[in-house]
């Protein structure tokens, strides 16, 4: 499950970059830039911390799916975190949940900028 979550987050970076390059909204362009620059370092921290506690991650084949909108992408990121994070580690591993919360904050902040800063 952690492998699927990590791949989902890595795919989100690519999707955000594509949306960043194709939007006609300056606010969306900037918000998506902040997201794709931030998501990789946070995802890498999560993967490394998880691997240190639980061992190397096995990655399933997960096809890339382009979202129809930037808002959908942020909602997909939040849904993946909510679906997988609670099943991937023990509740005592608060450091992993803290990193997941940083990713949630990045996605939520990006969703705010996409929704309200036109």
ROSE-4610 file (N, C-alpha, C; in Angstrom, 1 decimal, always signed):
// ROSE-4610
residu = [X/X/X/X/X/X/X/X/X/X/X/X/X/X/X/X/X/X/X/X/X/X/X/X/X/X/X/X/X/X/X/X/X/X/X/X/X/X/X/X/X/X/X/X/X/X/X/X/X/X/X/X/X/X/X/X/X/X/X/X/X/X/X/X/X/X/X/X/X/X/X/X/X/X/X/X/X/X/X/X/X/X/X/X/X/X/X/X/X/X/X/X/X/X/X/X/X/X/X/X/X/X/X/X/X/X/X/X/X/X/X/X/X/X/X/X/X/X/X/X/X/X/X/X/X/X/X/X/X/X/X/X/X/X/X/X/X/X/X/X/X/X/X/X/X/X/X/X/X/X/X/X/X/X/X/X/X/X/X/X/X/X/X/X/X/X/X/X/X/X/X/X/X/X/X/X/X/X/X/X/X/X/X/X/X/X/X/X/X/X/X/X/X/X/X/X/X/X/X/X/X/X/X/X/X/X/X/X/X/X/X/X/X/X/X/X/X/X/X/X/X/X/X/X/X/X/X/X/X/X/X/X/X/X/X/X/X/X/X/X/X/X/X/X/X/X/X/X/X/X/X/X/X/X/X/X/X/X/X/X/X/X/X/X/X/X/X/X/X/X/X/X/X/X/X/X/X/X/X/X/X/X/X/X/X/X/X/X/X/X/X/X/X/X/X/X/X/X/X/X/X/X/X/X/X/X/X/X/X/X/X/X/X/X/X/X/X/X/X/X/X/X/X/X/X/X/X/X/X/X/X/X/X/X/X/X/X/X/X/X/X/X/X/X/X/X/X/X/X/X/X/X/X/X]
num = [1/1/1/2/2/2/3/3/3/4/4/4/5/5/5/6/6/6/7/7/7/8/8/8/9/9/9/10/10/10/11/11/11/12/12/12/13/13/13/14/14/14/15/15/15/16/16/16/17/17/17/18/18/18/19/19/19/20/20/20/21/21/21/22/22/22/23/23/23/24/24/24/25/25/25/26/26/26/27/27/27/28/28/28/29/29/29/30/30/30/31/31/31/32/32/32/33/33/33/34/34/34/35/35/35/36/36/36/37/37/37/38/38/38/39/39/39/40/40/40/41/41/41/42/42/42/43/43/43/44/44/44/45/45/45/46/46/46/47/47/47/48/48/48/49/49/49/50/50/50/51/51/51/52/52/52/53/53/53/54/54/54/55/55/55/56/56/56/57/57/57/58/58/58/59/59/59/60/60/60/61/61/61/62/62/62/63/63/63/64/64/64/65/65/65/66/66/66/67/67/67/68/68/68/69/69/69/70/70/70/71/71/71/72/72/72/73/73/73/74/74/74/75/75/75/76/76/76/77/77/77/78/78/78/79/79/79/80/80/80/81/81/81/82/82/82/83/83/83/84/84/84/85/85/85/86/86/86/87/87/87/88/88/88/89/89/89/90/90/90/91/91/91/92/92/92/93/93/93/94/94/94/95/95/95/96/96/96/97/97/97/98/98/98/99/99/99/100/100/100/101/101/101/102/102/102/103/103/103/104/104/104/105/105/105/106/106/106/107/107/107/108/108/108/109/109/109/110/110/110/111/111/111/112/112/112/113/113/113/114/114/114/115/115/115/116/116/116/117/117/117/118/118/118]
x = [+0.8/+0.0/+0.8/+2.0/+2.8/+3.4/+3.7/+4.2/+3.2/+2.0/+0.9/+0.7/+0.8/+0.7/+1.9/+3.1/+4.3/+4.2/+3.8/+3.6/+2.5/+1.4/+0.4/+0.9/+1.7/+2.2/+3.3/+4.1/+5.0/+4.3/+3.2/+2.4/+1.8/+1.4/+0.8/+1.7/+3.0/+4.0/+4.0/+4.0/+4.0/+2.8/+1.6/+0.3/+0.3/+0.8/+0.8/+1.7/+2.8/+3.7/+3.0/+2.3/+1.6/+0.5/-0.2/-1.3/-0.7/+0.4/+1.1/+1.5/+1.9/+2.3/+1.1/+0.0/-1.2/-2.2/-2.1/-3.2/-3.0/-4.1/-4.1/-4.3/-4.4/-4.5/-3.1/-2.8/-1.5/-1.5/-2.6/-2.7/-2.6/-3.2/-3.1/-1.6/-1.1/+0.3/+1.3/+1.1/+2.0/+1.7/+0.4/+0.0/+0.5/+0.4/+0.8/+2.3/+3.0/+4.5/+4.9/+4.3/+4.6/+4.3/+3.2/+2.9/+3.9/+4.2/+5.1/+6.5/+6.9/+8.2/+8.3/+7.1/+7.1/+6.8/+6.0/+5.6/+6.7/+7.7/+8.7/+9.5/+9.9/+10.8/+10.0/+8.7/+7.9/+7.7/+7.4/+7.2/+8.5/+9.6/+10.9/+11.1/+10.8/+11.0/+10.1/+8.9/+7.9/+8.4/+8.9/+9.4/+10.6/+11.5/+12.8/+12.5/+11.6/+11.3/+10.6/+9.7/+8.9/+9.9/+10.8/+11.8/+12.7/+13.1/+13.9/+13.2/+11.9/+11.1/+10.7/+10.3/+9.6/+10.3/+11.4/+12.1/+11.8/+12.5/+12.4/+10.9/+10.5/+9.2/+9.1/+8.1/+7.8/+6.8/+7.1/+6.3/+5.5/+4.1/+3.3/+3.3/+2.8/+2.6/+1.4/+1.6/+0.5/+0.5/-0.5/-0.5/-0.7/-0.1/-0.3/-1.7/-2.4/-3.7/-3.7/-3.9/-3.9/-5.3/-5.3/-6.5/-7.1/-8.4/-9.1/-8.9/-8.6/-8.4/-7.4/-6.9/-5.9/-6.7/-7.9/-8.7/-8.9/-9.2/-9.3/-8.0/-6.9/-5.6/-5.4/-5.7/-5.5/-6.5/-7.7/-8.6/-8.2/-7.5/-7.0/-5.9/-5.0/-3.9/-4.5/-5.4/-6.0/-6.7/-7.4/-8.1/-7.1/-6.0/-4.9/-4.3/-4.1/-3.5/-4.5/-5.8/-6.8/-7.0/-6.9/-7.1/-6.0/-4.7/-3.6/-2.8/-2.7/-1.8/-2.2/-3.4/-3.8/-3.6/-3.4/-3.2/-1.7/-0.9/+0.5/+1.4/+1.1/+2.0/+1.1/+1.8/+1.2/+0.9/-0.2/-0.6/+0.5/+1.4/+2.5/+3.6/+3.5/+4.5/+4.1/+4.0/+3.5/+4.4/+5.6/+6.5/+6.1/+5.6/+5.1/+3.8/+3.0/+1.7/+2.0/+3.0/+3.4/+3.8/+4.5/+4.9/+3.7/+2.8/+1.6/+0.7/+0.7/+0.0/+0.6/+1.9/+2.6/+2.1/+2.0/+1.5/+0.1/-0.7/-2.1/-2.2/-1.4/-1.4/-1.0/+0.0/+0.4/-0.7/-1.4/-2.5/-3.7/-4.0/-5.1/-4.8/-3.6/-3.2/-3.3/-2.9/-2.9/-4.4/-5.2/-6.6/-7.3/-6.9/-7.4/-7.0/-5.7/-5.2/-5.9/-6.1/-6.8/-8.3/-8.9/-10.3/-10.7/-9.8/-10.2/-9.3/-8.1/-7.3/-7.2/-8.1/-8.2/-7.4]
y = [-1.2/+0.0/+1.3/+1.3/+2.5/+2.7/+1.7/+1.8/+2.5/+2.2/+2.8/+4.3/+4.6/+6.0/+6.8/+6.3/+7.0/+7.3/+6.2/+6.4/+7.4/+7.4/+8.4/+9.8/+10.0/+11.3/+11.7/+10.8/+11.1/+11.4/+10.7/+11.0/+12.4/+12.7/+14.0/+15.2/+15.0/+16.0/+16.2/+15.1/+15.2/+15.8/+15.4/+16.0/+17.5/+17.9/+19.3/+20.1/+19.5/+20.2/+20.4/+19.4/+19.5/+20.5/+20.5/+21.5/+22.9/+23.0/+24.3/+24.9/+24.0/+24.5/+24.8/+24.3/+24.4/+25.4/+25.9/+26.8/+28.1/+28.8/+30.2/+31.2/+30.6/+31.4/+31.6/+32.8/+33.1/+32.6/+32.7/+32.2/+30.7/+30.0/+28.5/+28.2/+28.9/+28.7/+28.7/+29.7/+29.9/+28.8/+28.6/+27.6/+26.2/+25.8/+24.5/+24.4/+25.5/+25.5/+25.2/+25.9/+25.6/+24.2/+23.6/+22.3/+21.3/+21.4/+20.4/+20.5/+21.7/+21.9/+21.3/+21.3/+20.9/+19.4/+18.8/+17.5/+16.4/+16.6/+15.6/+15.5/+16.6/+16.5/+15.9/+16.3/+15.7/+14.2/+13.8/+12.4/+11.6/+12.2/+11.5/+11.3/+12.4/+12.2/+11.1/+11.1/+10.0/+8.7/+8.5/+7.2/+6.8/+7.7/+7.3/+7.0/+7.8/+7.6/+6.2/+6.0/+4.7/+3.5/+3.6/+2.6/+2.3/+3.4/+3.3/+2.5/+2.6/+1.9/+0.5/+0.4/-0.8/-1.6/-1.1/-1.8/-1.2/-1.7/-1.1/-1.3/-0.3/-0.2/-1.0/-1.8/-2.5/-1.6/-1.4/-0.5/-1.3/-1.2/-1.9/-1.2/-1.9/-1.1/-0.3/+1.0/+2.0/+2.9/+2.7/+3.6/+5.0/+5.9/+7.3/+7.7/+8.5/+8.9/+10.4/+11.1/+12.6/+13.0/+13.9/+14.4/+15.4/+15.6/+16.6/+18.0/+18.2/+19.6/+19.6/+20.8/+20.9/+20.6/+21.1/+20.8/+19.3/+18.6/+17.2/+16.5/+17.0/+16.5/+16.6/+17.8/+18.0/+17.1/+17.0/+16.1/+14.6/+14.2/+12.9/+12.6/+13.7/+13.6/+13.4/+14.2/+14.1/+12.7/+12.2/+10.9/+9.8/+9.9/+8.8/+8.8/+10.0/+10.1/+9.5/+9.9/+9.4/+7.9/+7.4/+5.9/+5.1/+5.5/+4.6/+4.9/+6.1/+6.5/+5.8/+5.7/+5.1/+3.6/+3.0/+1.6/+1.2/+2.2/+1.9/+1.8/+2.5/+2.5/+2.5/+2.2/+2.1/+3.5/+3.7/+5.0/+5.6/+4.8/+5.3/+6.0/+5.8/+6.4/+7.8/+8.6/+10.0/+10.8/+10.5/+11.2/+11.0/+9.8/+9.5/+10.2/+10.3/+11.0/+12.5/+13.0/+14.4/+14.8/+13.9/+14.1/+14.1/+13.1/+13.0/+14.3/+14.8/+16.0/+17.2/+17.2/+18.3/+18.2/+17.0/+16.8/+17.3/+16.9/+17.4/+18.9/+19.5/+21.0/+21.6/+21.0/+21.5/+21.4/+20.2/+20.0/+20.9/+21.1/+21.9/+23.4/+23.8/+25.2/+25.5/+24.5/+24.6/+24.7/+23.8/+23.8/+25.2/+25.8/+27.1/+28.1/+28.1/+29.1/+28.9/+27.6/+27.3/+27.8/+27.6/+27.9/+29.4/+30.1/+31.5/+32.6/+32.2/+33.3/+33.2/+33.8/+33.8/+34.9]
z = [+0.0/+0.0/+0.0/+0.7/+0.8/-0.6/-1.4/-2.7/-3.6/-3.5/-4.3/-3.9/-2.6/-2.1/-2.7/-2.6/-3.0/-4.5/-5.3/-6.8/-7.1/-6.3/-6.6/-6.4/-5.3/-5.1/-6.1/-6.6/-7.6/-8.9/-9.3/-10.4/-10.3/-9.1/-8.9/-9.2/-9.0/-9.3/-10.9/-11.6/-13.1/-13.6/-13.0/-13.5/-13.2/-12.0/-11.6/-12.6/-13.0/-13.9/-15.3/-15.7/-17.0/-16.9/-15.9/-15.7/-15.6/-14.9/-14.7/-16.1/-17.0/-18.3/-19.3/-18.9/-19.9/-19.4/-18.1/-17.6/-18.2/-18.3/-18.8/-17.6/-16.4/-15.2/-14.5/-14.3/-13.6/-12.2/-11.5/-10.1/-10.1/-11.0/-11.1/-11.5/-12.4/-12.8/-11.6/-10.8/-9.6/-8.5/-8.3/-7.3/-7.6/-8.9/-9.3/-9.3/-9.6/-9.5/-8.0/-7.1/-5.7/-5.3/-5.8/-5.5/-6.0/-7.3/-7.9/-7.4/-6.9/-6.3/-4.9/-4.2/-2.8/-2.6/-3.5/-3.3/-3.4/-4.2/-4.3/-3.1/-2.5/-1.3/-0.1/+0.0/+1.0/+0.8/-0.4/-0.7/-0.5/-0.8/-0.6/+0.9/+1.7/+3.1/+3.7/+3.2/+3.7/+3.3/+2.1/+1.6/+2.4/+2.6/+3.3/+4.8/+5.4/+6.8/+7.0/+6.1/+6.1/+5.9/+4.9/+4.7/+5.9/+6.5/+7.7/+8.8/+8.9/+10.0/+9.5/+8.3/+7.8/+6.8/+6.2/+5.1/+3.8/+2.8/+1.5/+0.9/+0.2/-0.4/-1.7/-1.8/-3.1/-3.8/-5.1/-5.9/-6.9/-6.9/-7.8/-9.2/-10.2/-11.4/-11.2/-11.4/-11.3/-12.5/-13.4/-14.6/-14.3/-15.0/-14.9/-15.4/-14.7/-15.1/-15.0/-16.1/-16.1/-15.5/-14.5/-14.0/-15.0/-14.9/-15.8/-15.4/-14.1/-13.6/-12.4/-12.2/-11.0/-9.7/-9.6/-8.4/-8.2/-9.3/-9.2/-8.7/-9.2/-8.8/-7.3/-6.7/-5.3/-4.5/-5.0/-4.3/-4.4/-5.5/-5.6/-4.6/-4.4/-3.5/-2.1/-1.7/-0.4/-0.2/-1.2/-1.1/-0.9/-1.7/-1.6/-0.2/+0.4/+1.7/+2.7/+2.6/+3.5/+3.4/+2.2/+2.0/+2.4/+2.1/+2.4/+3.6/+4.0/+5.1/+6.4/+6.7/+8.0/+8.0/+6.8/+6.8/+6.6/+6.4/+6.0/+7.2/+8.3/+9.5/+10.8/+11.8/+13.1/+13.6/+14.4/+15.0/+15.8/+16.3/+17.1/+16.3/+15.0/+14.1/+13.7/+14.7/+14.5/+13.5/+13.4/+12.5/+11.1/+10.8/+9.4/+9.2/+10.1/+10.0/+9.9/+10.6/+10.4/+9.0/+8.4/+7.0/+6.1/+6.3/+5.6/+5.7/+7.0/+7.2/+6.5/+6.3/+5.6/+4.1/+3.6/+2.2/+2.1/+3.1/+3.1/+3.1/+3.9/+4.0/+2.6/+2.0/+0.7/-0.3/-0.4/-1.3/-1.0/+0.3/+0.7/+0.4/+0.7/+0.4/-1.1/-1.9/-3.4/-3.8/-3.3/-3.6/-3.3/-2.1/-1.8/-2.8/-3.2/-4.2/-5.6/-5.9/-7.2/-7.2/-6.0/-5.9/-5.7/-5.0/-4.6/-5.1/-5.7/-6.2/-7.7/-8.3/-9.8/-10.4]
